[in-house]
Amino acid sequence: MPTPSKGPRLGGGPAHERLMLANLATALFEHGRITTTEAKARRLRPMAERLITKAKRGDLHARRQVLAVIRDKGVVHALFEEIGPRYGTREGGYTRIIKIGPRKGDNAPMAVIELVEELTVSQRAVGEAEAATKRSVKERAAAAPAEVPVEAPEEAAEPVAAEAAPDVEPDADEPTTDEDRS
């Protein structure tokens, strides 16, 4: 058996691992969240995200590719009609893994893997505002080399402010210099 690239196999052999991950993906899309071990959740995440990306495409070829993995036609229908369009504007990161305590029987580290909810209107507005701020900062940085001569008069204004400072009387606690006495 070839050495797996992502660590030891879950279960026995490659076919068992593939079927186990397919069943986990089916349960995830059916229920929205499942509790499993951390290792299984980490292995499930990239597979589930690829399936959601195919569901976003929505064409017949993508549906057949998903049907090759998920055998339940009802879950595939829900994936293409509900879950895929929900993440239409999202570029990735459709799932979240939350670690919970160890399992009572064998102390295996457990985790909850769930589908991330769609961005609300306020979250989308905040994201757009942050993007606009970043764009304006980049535009200012691009325009900054053209404004270099404007900075030269500001440097000339600083010595004027330094000349106005000696008019202020020094505190009694501070030592005075010869320039301040005159």
C-alpha positions in Angstrom: 0.0 0.0 0.0 1.5 3.4 -0.9 2.2 5.8 1.9 -0.6 8.4 2.2 0.4 12.0 1.7 -1.8 13.4 4.5 -0.9 11.1 7.3 -2.1 7.7 8.3 -5.4 6.5 6.8 -8.6 6.8 8.6 -10.1 3.4 9.1 -8.4 0.5 7.2 -7.6 1.0 3.6 -8.1 3.7 1.0 -11.6 2.6 -0.1 -12.8 2.6 3.5 -11.4 6.1 4.1 -13.0 7.4 0.9 -16.4 6.0 1.8 -16.1 7.2 5.4 -15.4 10.8 4.2 -18.2 10.6 1.7 -20.6 9.6 4.5 -19.3 12.4 6.7 -19.8 14.9 3.9 -23.3 13.6 3.3 -24.1 14.1 7.0 -22.6 17.5 7.0 -24.7 18.7 4.1 -27.8 17.1 5.5 -27.6 18.5 9.0 -25.3 21.6 8.6 -23.1 20.5 11.5 -21.6 17.2 12.8 -19.5 16.1 15.7 -16.6 13.9 14.9 -12.9 13.5 15.8 -10.5 16.3 15.0 -8.6 14.1 12.5 -11.7 13.2 10.6 -12.9 16.9 10.6 -9.5 18.1 9.3 -9.6 15.5 6.5 -13.3 16.3 5.7 -12.9 20.0 5.4 -11.1 20.3 2.0 -13.3 17.6 0.5 -16.5 19.4 1.6 -15.3 22.7 0.4 -14.4 21.3 -3.1 -18.0 19.8 -3.2 -19.5 23.2 -2.3 -17.4 24.9 -5.0 -18.7 22.4 -7.6 -22.2 23.1 -6.3 -21.7 26.8 -6.9 -20.8 26.1 -10.5 -24.1 24.3 -10.8 -23.7 22.7 -14.2 -24.5 19.1 -15.2 -20.9 18.0 -15.1 -20.4 19.3 -11.6 -23.6 17.6 -10.4 -22.3 14.3 -11.8 -18.9 14.7 -10.1 -20.7 15.4 -6.8 -23.0 12.4 -7.3 -19.9 10.2 -7.7 -18.9 11.1 -4.1 -22.3 11.7 -2.4 -24.8 8.9 -3.3 -27.9 10.4 -1.8 -29.7 12.4 -4.5 -31.7 14.4 -2.0 -28.6 15.7 -0.3 -27.0 16.5 -3.7 -30.2 18.4 -4.6 -30.1 20.4 -1.4 -26.4 21.0 -2.0 -27.0 22.5 -5.5 -30.2 24.3 -4.8 -29.6 25.7 -1.3 -26.0 25.4 0.0 -24.2 26.3 -3.3 -26.2 29.5 -4.0 -25.9 30.6 -0.3 -22.1 30.9 -0.8 -22.3 32.4 -4.3 -20.3 35.5 -3.3 -18.0 33.8 -0.9 -14.5 32.8 -2.3 -13.9 29.9 0.1 -13.9 29.0 3.8 -17.4 27.4 3.8 -16.7 25.3 6.9 -15.6 25.9 10.4 -14.0 23.4 12.8 -14.5 24.0 16.5 -12.6 21.9 19.0 -14.5 20.5 21.9 -13.3 18.3 24.8 -12.1 14.8 24.5 -14.5 11.9 24.1 -15.4 10.2 27.3 -14.7 6.6 26.3 -11.3 6.7 24.7 -10.2 10.3 25.3 -10.1 11.0 21.5 -10.0 14.7 20.7 -13.4 15.7 19.3 -14.5 18.6 17.1 -17.6 20.1 15.6 -17.4 20.8 11.8 -20.2 23.1 10.6 -21.1 25.1 7.5 -20.4 28.8 8.0 -23.5 31.0 7.9 -23.9 33.4 5.1 -22.8 36.9 5.7 -25.5 39.2 7.1 -26.2 42.5 5.5 -24.3 44.4 8.2 -21.3 42.1 7.9 -21.3 42.6 4.1 -21.5 46.4 4.5 -18.6 46.3 7.0 -16.5 44.2 4.5 -17.3 46.6 1.7 -16.4 49.6 3.8 -13.0 48.0 4.8 -12.3 47.2 1.2 -13.1 50.8 0.2 -10.7 52.1 3.0 -7.9 49.8 1.8 -8.4 51.0 -1.8 -8.3 54.6 -0.8 -5.1 54.0 1.2 -3.5 52.4 -1.8 -4.7 55.3 -4.0 -3.2 57.8 -1.6 0.1 55.8 -1.5 0.2 55.8 -5.3 -0.5 59.6 -5.4 2.1 60.3 -2.6 5.2 60.5 -4.9 3.5 63.4 -6.8 3.0 65.3 -3.6 6.7 65.2 -2.5 7.3 68.9 -3.1 4.3 69.7 -0.8 6.2 68.2 2.1 9.2 70.7 1.7 7.2 73.7 3.0 6.2 71.7 6.1 9.8 71.2 7.0 10.3 75.0 6.7 7.4 75.6 9.1 9.1 73.5 11.8 12.0 75.9 12.5 9.5 78.8 12.9 7.8 76.8 15.6 11.2 76.1 17.3 11.9 79.9 17.3 8.6 80.6 19.0 9.4 78.2 21.8 12.0 80.3 23.6 9.3 82.9 24.4 7.9 80.5 26.9 9.4 80.8 30.4 11.1 77.7 31.7 9.9 76.0 34.9 11.8 76.6 38.1 12.7 72.9 38.4 14.3 72.7 35.0 17.9 73.8 34.5 18.2 76.9 32.3 20.8 77.5 29.6 22.5 80.6 28.5 20.2 81.0 25.5 17.1 81.0 27.7 18.5 83.8 30.0 19.0 86.3 27.2 
